[in-house]
Amino acid sequence: MKMNNVKLFLGMFLSIGLLMLAACGGSSSSGSAEPGTLSLQMVDATTPDFKAIYVTIDRVDVHLEGGDWTTVASPQKTYNLLELVNGVQETLGEEELAPGNYTQMRLILSETPDDGLNLLDKEHEYGNYVITLDDVSHELKTPSGMQSGIKLVNGFTIASNETTELILDFDAARSVVVAGNLSKDNYKYLLKPTIKVVASAAMVQGHVFEDGTEEPLPPLPNTRVSAHRPASAETQAATLSADDGGYALFLTPGNYQLLAFRAPMDGQGYAPACLEISLTADQRLSGQNFFLESADFNTLSGTVTVAAPVEGQHVVLSVRQAAPADCSGMVELASIQLEDGPYSIDLPVGTYQLVASLLDAEFEPVAADQTFDVSITTAAPTELNITF
């Protein structure tokens, strides 16, 4: 009997042990998954209209589908966007996150700058401001609707034990709106951020040269290089070539048309040139060079009038042209934003479409777009007044 009792006890002990191991195994397989990592970088599409564009970023939050907001970066730093070009990136932060689908991101700006110095070796006067070409600082006013942050509705997925890299492409040229009458020095500058979120980023690199027989070919700095989807005139990303003519653009993988265009500087401008490329994830495509020929230019100018202005509204003027050789469709040569008042754009001699859009503070259309056919000749500047 005693031996039977021992066997019975051992059998019960082993059974309980197996049940406990099964329970532990079940708990392990159904428990929370290992986190992944989100890495945030920032770059900029630059503009020749300012010496500097400073923004102060307090933090960046992301939203888990069906869950809460999480802060993934708290830089509390003042950045000059015009330094983040041609491959230069600024790390905003890295944070571990629960796996899952994230539906939104918001960028929280601050009106309080950091204690650094600007490019004029002066303390920052404002949290967000521009330095114009005459070395004057102007505060960037932000719409009241931005108090809750710049909302970026770009979904991304975090996987366990993997790093997801996202690039925030801050388009400075489209993000600064001039308001008021420039001719009367009665104006202000508004910040209406235009930001694209680029995932699985690829990079295209090259140089811009002046076409000719001189060896070596002279580089062309301050040339606007922009990327367009083949079926759309909208600019996906843009930059200005450096002193050596070099440029670099971060892009989402896909097919693009690259356009190089240099408005007159020191009296000489160059006709646009175009080439087609195809990019795969994480690819670094180099040697995409442009050779630009000089061209005659003249000015398209006029006045934009908004009959019933509302706070936050602004007008976008997009100048488009049939793509140069080696590309197809329409491409955007230039784009400016303003509330109202005068505008002026230098263009090569030729025919164009100007598309005028009236948008609200959330960049949604307020009225139907207006499209104008424009001809630029050497005879006289072209005037076009626009009323919404």
C-alpha positions as CSV (number, residue, x, y, z in Angstrom):
1,M,0.0,0.0,0.0
2,K,2.8,2.4,0.9
3,M,4.5,1.8,-2.5
4,N,1.1,2.4,-4.3
5,N,0.7,5.7,-2.3
6,V,4.1,6.8,-3.4
7,K,3.4,6.0,-7.0
8,L,0.1,7.8,-6.8
9,F,1.7,10.9,-5.2
10,L,4.5,11.0,-7.8
11,G,1.9,10.7,-10.6
12,M,-0.1,13.5,-9.2
13,F,3.0,15.6,-8.8
14,L,4.1,15.0,-12.4
15,S,0.6,15.8,-13.7
16,I,0.5,19.1,-11.8
17,G,4.0,19.9,-13.0
18,L,3.0,19.3,-16.6
19,L,-0.1,21.4,-16.2
20,M,1.9,24.2,-14.8
21,L,4.4,24.0,-17.6
22,A,1.6,24.1,-20.1
23,A,0.1,27.1,-18.4
24,C,3.4,28.9,-18.4
25,G,3.9,28.1,-22.0
26,G,0.5,29.4,-22.8
27,S,1.1,32.6,-20.9
28,S,4.4,33.2,-22.7
29,S,2.8,32.8,-26.1
30,S,-0.1,35.0,-25.5
31,G,1.7,37.7,-23.5
32,S,2.7,41.2,-24.8
33,A,5.1,41.1,-27.8
34,E,8.6,42.5,-27.8
35,P,8.6,46.2,-28.6
36,G,10.0,47.7,-31.8
37,T,11.8,51.0,-32.4
38,L,10.8,54.2,-34.2
39,S,13.7,56.4,-35.4
40,L,12.7,59.9,-36.5
41,Q,14.9,62.1,-38.8
42,M,14.2,65.6,-40.3
43,V,15.3,67.1,-43.6
44,D,14.2,70.1,-45.6
45,A,13.3,71.3,-49.1
46,T,15.2,74.6,-49.2
47,T,14.4,78.0,-50.7
48,P,16.6,80.8,-51.9
49,D,14.2,83.5,-50.5
50,F,15.6,83.5,-47.0
51,K,19.0,83.2,-45.2
52,A,17.5,81.0,-42.5
53,I,14.1,79.6,-41.4
54,Y,14.1,78.6,-37.7
55,V,11.5,76.4,-36.0
56,T,11.6,75.2,-32.4
57,I,10.3,71.7,-31.9
58,D,9.1,70.8,-28.4
59,R,8.1,67.2,-29.0
60,V,6.7,64.6,-31.4
61,D,3.7,62.4,-30.5
62,V,2.3,59.3,-32.3
63,H,-1.1,57.6,-32.0
64,L,-1.6,53.8,-31.8
65,E,-4.7,52.6,-33.6
66,G,-7.3,51.9,-30.9
67,G,-4.9,53.2,-28.3
68,D,-3.3,56.3,-26.9
69,W,-0.8,59.0,-27.9
70,T,2.8,58.4,-27.1
71,T,5.7,60.9,-27.1
72,V,8.5,59.6,-29.2
73,A,10.8,62.6,-29.3
74,S,11.3,65.7,-27.0
75,P,14.2,67.7,-28.7
76,Q,13.1,71.1,-27.3
77,K,15.5,72.5,-29.8
78,T,15.6,75.4,-32.4
79,Y,16.5,74.2,-35.9
80,N,17.5,76.1,-39.0
81,L,15.6,74.2,-41.7
82,L,17.8,75.6,-44.5
83,E,20.8,73.6,-43.1
84,L,19.0,70.3,-43.5
85,V,19.5,69.9,-47.2
86,N,21.4,67.7,-49.7
87,G,21.6,64.6,-47.5
88,V,22.0,66.4,-44.2
89,Q,19.6,64.9,-41.6
90,E,18.7,65.9,-38.0
91,T,17.8,63.2,-35.6
92,L,14.7,64.1,-33.6
93,G,14.6,61.0,-31.5
94,E,14.4,57.3,-31.1
95,E,11.8,55.5,-29.0
96,E,10.7,51.9,-28.3
97,L,7.0,51.4,-29.1
98,A,4.5,48.6,-28.8
99,P,4.0,46.7,-32.1
100,G,1.0,47.7,-34.1
101,N,-0.4,50.2,-36.6
102,Y,0.1,53.9,-35.9
103,T,-2.4,56.2,-37.6
104,Q,-1.2,59.7,-36.9
105,M,1.7,61.9,-35.8
106,R,1.8,65.4,-34.5
107,L,4.6,67.9,-34.2
108,I,4.4,70.3,-31.3
109,L,6.1,73.6,-31.9
110,S,7.3,76.0,-29.1
111,E,7.4,79.8,-29.0
112,T,10.4,79.6,-26.6
113,P,13.7,79.1,-28.5
114,D,16.7,77.2,-27.1
115,D,19.8,79.1,-25.8
116,G,21.8,78.7,-29.0
117,L,23.0,81.3,-31.5
118,N,21.7,81.9,-35.1
119,L,23.8,82.2,-38.2
120,L,24.3,85.9,-37.4
121,D,25.9,84.9,-34.1
122,K,22.9,86.3,-32.2
123,E,20.6,84.8,-29.7
124,H,17.2,83.6,-31.1
125,E,14.7,86.4,-30.7
126,Y,11.7,84.1,-31.4
127,G,10.9,80.4,-31.3
128,N,9.9,80.4,-35.0
129,Y,11.3,83.0,-37.4
130,V,12.9,83.8,-40.7
131,I,16.1,85.8,-41.5
132,T,15.6,87.6,-44.8
133,L,18.3,88.3,-47.3
134,D,19.0,91.7,-45.7
135,D,19.8,90.0,-42.3
136,V,16.6,91.1,-40.6
137,S,14.7,88.6,-38.3
138,H,10.9,88.3,-38.7
139,E,8.8,86.2,-36.3
140,L,6.8,83.5,-38.0
141,K,3.2,83.7,-36.8
142,T,1.4,80.4,-36.5
143,P,-2.4,79.8,-37.0
144,S,-4.4,79.4,-33.9
145,G,-5.5,76.0,-35.0
146,M,-1.9,74.8,-34.6
147,Q,-2.0,75.0,-30.8
148,S,-2.7,71.2,-30.7
149,G,0.3,70.5,-33.0
150,I,1.0,69.9,-36.7
151,K,-1.1,66.8,-37.5
152,L,0.5,64.4,-40.0
153,V,-2.0,61.7,-41.0
154,N,0.6,59.2,-42.2
155,G,0.2,55.6,-41.1
156,F,3.2,53.4,-40.2
157,T,3.7,50.0,-38.6
158,I,6.0,49.0,-35.7
159,A,7.1,45.3,-35.7
160,S,8.7,43.5,-32.8
161,N,12.5,43.8,-32.5
162,E,12.7,45.9,-35.7
163,T,13.5,49.5,-36.3
164,T,11.2,51.7,-38.4
165,E,12.9,54.8,-39.8
166,L,10.8,57.7,-40.9
167,I,12.0,61.0,-42.4
168,L,10.0,64.2,-41.9
169,D,10.6,66.3,-45.0
170,F,9.8,69.9,-44.0
171,D,9.2,71.9,-47.2
172,A,10.4,75.4,-46.1
173,A,9.5,77.0,-49.4
174,R,5.8,76.0,-49.1
175,S,5.6,76.5,-45.4
176,V,6.3,80.2,-45.2
177,V,3.5,82.5,-46.3
178,V,4.0,86.2,-46.9
179,A,1.0,88.3,-45.8
180,G,0.3,91.9,-46.5
181,N,1.5,94.5,-49.0
182,L,5.2,94.1,-49.7
183,S,5.4,97.3,-51.7
184,K,4.3,99.3,-48.6
185,D,6.5,97.3,-46.1
186,N,3.2,96.4,-44.4
187,Y,3.6,92.6,-44.2
188,K,4.2,89.7,-41.9
189,Y,5.4,86.1,-42.2
190,L,3.2,83.1,-41.4
191,L,4.2,79.5,-40.7
192,K,1.9,77.0,-42.4
193,P,4.0,73.8,-42.2
194,T,4.0,71.5,-45.2
195,I,5.6,68.2,-44.2
196,K,5.8,64.9,-45.9
197,V,6.6,61.6,-44.1
198,V,9.0,59.5,-46.1
199,A,9.3,55.8,-45.2
200,S,11.8,53.3,-46.6
201,A,13.6,56.3,-47.9
202,A,15.8,56.1,-51.0
203,M,18.3,58.8,-52.1
204,V,19.2,60.3,-55.4
205,Q,22.4,62.3,-55.8
206,G,24.1,64.2,-58.6
207,H,25.5,67.6,-59.7
208,V,24.3,70.5,-61.8
209,F,26.8,72.0,-64.3
210,E,26.7,74.8,-66.9
211,D,26.6,73.2,-70.4
212,G,29.5,74.1,-72.6
213,T,33.0,73.2,-73.9
214,E,35.0,74.5,-70.9
215,E,36.7,71.8,-68.9
216,P,36.0,71.2,-66.2
217,L,32.4,72.3,-66.6
218,P,31.5,75.1,-64.1
219,P,29.1,74.0,-61.3
220,L,25.8,75.7,-60.9
221,P,25.0,76.3,-57.2
222,N,21.5,77.5,-56.1
223,T,19.8,75.5,-58.8
224,R,16.4,74.1,-57.8
225,V,16.2,70.3,-58.3
226,S,12.7,68.9,-57.8
227,A,11.2,65.4,-58.0
228,H,7.8,64.8,-59.7
229,R,5.7,61.7,-60.2
230,P,5.3,60.9,-63.9
231,A,1.5,61.5,-63.9
232,S,1.5,64.6,-61.7
233,A,2.9,68.1,-61.8
234,E,3.0,68.3,-58.0
235,T,6.5,68.6,-56.5
236,Q,7.2,65.7,-54.3
237,A,10.5,67.0,-52.9
238,A,13.0,69.7,-53.8
239,T,16.4,71.1,-52.9
240,L,19.0,73.7,-54.0
241,S,22.4,72.6,-55.3
242,A,25.4,73.4,-53.1
243,D,28.4,75.5,-54.0
244,D,29.9,72.6,-56.0
245,G,26.7,72.0,-57.8
246,G,25.9,68.9,-55.8
247,Y,22.4,67.9,-54.7
248,A,20.7,65.0,-52.8
249,L,17.0,64.2,-52.3
250,F,15.4,61.7,-50.0
251,L,12.4,60.0,-51.8
252,T,9.9,57.3,-51.2
253,P,10.7,54.4,-53.6
254,G,9.1,54.6,-57.0
255,N,9.4,56.3,-60.4
256,Y,10.2,60.0,-60.7
257,Q,11.0,62.8,-63.1
258,L,13.8,65.1,-61.8
259,L,13.8,68.7,-62.9
260,A,16.6,71.2,-62.6
261,F,15.9,74.9,-63.0
262,R,17.9,78.0,-62.1
263,A,16.3,81.4,-62.1
264,P,18.5,84.4,-62.9
265,M,21.3,85.2,-60.5
266,D,23.7,88.0,-61.4
267,G,21.8,88.5,-64.5
268,Q,22.0,84.9,-65.9
269,G,19.4,82.2,-65.8
270,Y,19.2,78.7,-67.2
271,A,16.5,76.7,-69.0
272,P,15.1,73.6,-67.2
273,A,16.3,70.1,-67.9
274,C,14.7,66.8,-66.9
275,L,15.6,63.1,-66.5
276,E,13.7,60.0,-65.4
277,I,14.8,57.7,-62.5
278,S,13.5,54.7,-60.7
279,L,14.2,54.0,-57.0
280,T,13.9,51.0,-54.7
281,A,13.8,51.0,-50.9
282,D,17.0,52.2,-49.3
283,Q,18.7,52.6,-52.6
284,R,21.4,55.3,-53.1
285,L,21.3,56.4,-56.7
286,S,24.3,58.6,-57.7
287,G,25.6,60.2,-60.8
288,Q,22.3,61.8,-61.8
289,N,23.8,65.0,-63.4
290,F,22.3,67.9,-65.2
291,F,23.9,70.2,-67.8
292,L,21.9,73.4,-68.2
293,E,21.9,75.9,-71.1
294,S,21.5,79.6,-70.6
295,A,18.2,81.1,-71.5
296,D,16.4,84.5,-71.8
297,F,14.0,85.3,-68.9
298,N,11.3,87.8,-68.1
299,T,8.9,88.4,-65.2
300,L,5.4,87.2,-64.5
301,S,3.9,89.5,-61.9
302,G,0.6,90.9,-60.6
303,T,-1.6,91.2,-57.6
304,V,-3.6,88.5,-55.8
305,T,-6.9,89.7,-54.2
306,V,-9.1,87.7,-51.8
307,A,-12.5,89.4,-51.7
308,A,-13.6,87.9,-48.4
309,P,-10.4,86.9,-46.5
310,V,-10.7,84.5,-43.5
311,E,-7.9,83.9,-41.0
312,G,-5.8,81.0,-42.0
313,Q,-6.6,81.1,-45.7
314,H,-3.8,81.5,-48.2
315,V,-3.2,81.3,-51.9
316,V,-0.8,79.0,-53.7
317,L,0.5,79.9,-57.1
318,S,1.9,77.0,-59.1
319,V,3.7,77.7,-62.4
320,R,3.7,74.6,-64.7
321,Q,5.1,73.8,-68.1
322,A,5.3,70.8,-70.4
323,A,8.2,68.7,-69.3
324,P,11.6,69.2,-71.2
325,A,13.0,66.5,-73.4
326,D,13.5,63.0,-71.8
327,C,10.4,63.5,-69.6
328,S,6.6,63.7,-70.2
329,G,3.5,65.5,-68.9
330,M,3.5,68.7,-66.9
331,V,6.1,69.7,-64.3
332,E,6.1,72.5,-61.7
333,L,8.9,75.1,-62.2
334,A,8.0,77.4,-59.3
335,S,5.5,77.8,-56.5
336,I,4.8,80.6,-54.0
337,Q,2.4,81.1,-51.1
338,L,0.8,84.3,-50.0
339,E,-2.3,85.6,-48.3
340,D,-2.8,88.4,-50.9
341,G,-0.9,91.3,-52.4
342,P,1.7,91.5,-55.2
343,Y,3.8,88.6,-56.5
344,S,6.7,88.3,-59.0
345,I,8.2,85.2,-60.6
346,D,11.2,85.1,-63.1
347,L,10.6,82.5,-65.9
348,P,12.4,81.5,-69.1
349,V,10.8,82.7,-72.3
350,G,8.0,80.2,-73.2
351,T,4.4,79.2,-72.5
352,Y,3.1,78.1,-69.1
353,Q,0.0,77.3,-67.0
354,L,-0.4,79.2,-63.7
355,V,-2.7,77.3,-61.3
356,A,-4.0,79.5,-58.4
357,S,-5.5,77.7,-55.4
358,L,-7.2,79.2,-52.3
359,L,-6.7,77.0,-49.3
360,D,-7.7,77.1,-45.6
361,A,-5.5,76.6,-42.6
362,E,-5.7,72.8,-43.0
363,F,-4.6,73.1,-46.7
364,E,-8.1,72.2,-47.9
365,P,-9.6,73.9,-51.0
366,V,-11.9,76.9,-50.2
367,A,-12.8,77.6,-53.9
368,A,-12.3,76.0,-57.3
369,D,-8.8,76.4,-58.7
370,Q,-8.2,79.0,-61.3
371,T,-6.0,78.1,-64.3
372,F,-4.4,80.7,-66.6
373,D,-2.4,80.3,-69.8
374,V,0.7,82.5,-69.7
375,S,3.2,83.5,-72.3
376,I,6.6,84.9,-71.4
377,T,8.4,86.9,-74.1
378,T,11.5,89.1,-74.2
379,A,9.3,92.1,-75.3
380,A,7.9,93.1,-71.9
381,P,7.0,91.6,-68.5
382,T,3.7,89.7,-68.3
383,E,1.1,90.9,-65.8
384,L,-1.6,88.7,-64.4
385,N,-4.0,89.8,-61.6
386,I,-5.9,87.1,-59.8
387,T,-9.1,87.5,-57.7
388,F,-10.9,85.0,-55.5
